[in-house]
Amino acid sequence: MADLLRDGIAAAKSGQRDRARDILTRVVDQDERNALAWLWLSSVVDGLEEREICLGNVLALDPNNVTARKGLDWVHEQKELESHAAAMRESPVVARIRNYLGQNGGLVATGCTRGWSPVAESGP
């Protein structure tokens, strides 16, 4: 088991993600309490959900693992950013702007020498 773990870590370090994922998955299949294998597996899985599961498993086994905590915090930040981006894509305001630009052939700026601000446009 130790040799398999070492091989998986070496593959991850050398950028062989698929190989590392296969090896480390075998390690956690054989020993689901191997926090180090879960930690390294988190670095080679494809999605945020999978990474969150791996890091959550590390913290369940080792609640004081600082690396896993930082990684999980990063995952949560990324998921929040994705959520905000999805909300912006679905925003009615964004849809109206896209519709307007689509109907009018895009935005053409002429004579703009400074940035626009609603405060500058509102006047006295």
N, C-alpha and C positions, 0 to 999 in steps of 0.2 A: 504494500500500500504506500509506503514512504517513497519508493522509487517512482510509482505512478504520479504521486503528488509532485515530486521534484520535476518529472518530465512535463507535467501540465504547467507548472510555474515557469519552467524554462521556455516552453512554447509561447506562453503569454508574453514573457519578457522579450522574446525575439520577434514578436509581431505575427506569429502563426495563430491567429485568433480561432479559426475553425478547429485546428488540431487541439489547441489548448482547451476549447470549449468541450470537445469530445472527451478528452482525458479527464478534465476536472469534473465533468458530469458523471463519469464512471466512478470517480473517487467519492463524490457525495452520495451516489447510489449505494455504494458499499458501506459508507460511514457518514450518515447524515448529521453526525455531531462534530464533523471536522470543520471548525470555524475558519481555518486558514484556506481550505479548499473553497468554501463558500465565498470568502473574500476575493480570492483570485478569480473565481468563476464570475463574480460581479463585474470584473474588468473586461470580460470577453463575450458577455451575452449581448444580444442585439438591441433590446428595447428597454425603456425606462421601467416598465412594469417588472420585467425579469430582473433587472438590476436591483429594484426595490425589494423584491422577494429575497434575493441572495443576501443583500445587506441586512435585511430584517432578520434573516436566519443567523447571521454572524452575531448581531446584537442580542438575539434570544439566547445564544450560547455564551456570549462574552459581552455583557452589558456595558463594560468599560472600554470597549474597543474604540479608540479615538478615530482611527482610520475609517472604520465602518460608519461611525456617527457622522463624520464629515462627508463621506460619500452619500449617505442617506439624505443629509441636508441638501446636498447638491442636486440629488434626484428630485426632491420636493420642489426646489427652486425651478428646475427645468420644467416640471409638470405644471407649475403655476404659470410660467411664461407661455407654455403651450396653450394653456387654458385662456389666457388673456389674448393671445394671438387668434385663437378660434373665435372668441367673442367679437374681436374686431372684424374678422372676416364676415361674421354673421350680423354685424351691427346694421340697423336700418339706415343710419346716416351714411355708412360706407357704401351700402347698396345704392342709395340715391346718388351719391357722388359718382360711382361707377356707371350708373345708368346715364347720368348727365354727360359724362365724358364720352361714353359710347355713342350717344346721340349727336354729340357736337364735334366728333372727330378728334377728341383729345383737348388738352389744355394748351393754349398758346399764350405765352407771356411776352408782351411787348412793352418796351419802355420801363421795365422794372430795374431800378438801380439799387433798391434796398429791400430788405425783407418786409413782409406784410405782418401787421399786428392788428388785432381788433381794437386795441386801445388807440393806435395811431389813426385808424379809420373813423372812430366814433365822433371825433370832434367835440366842440364845447356844447 
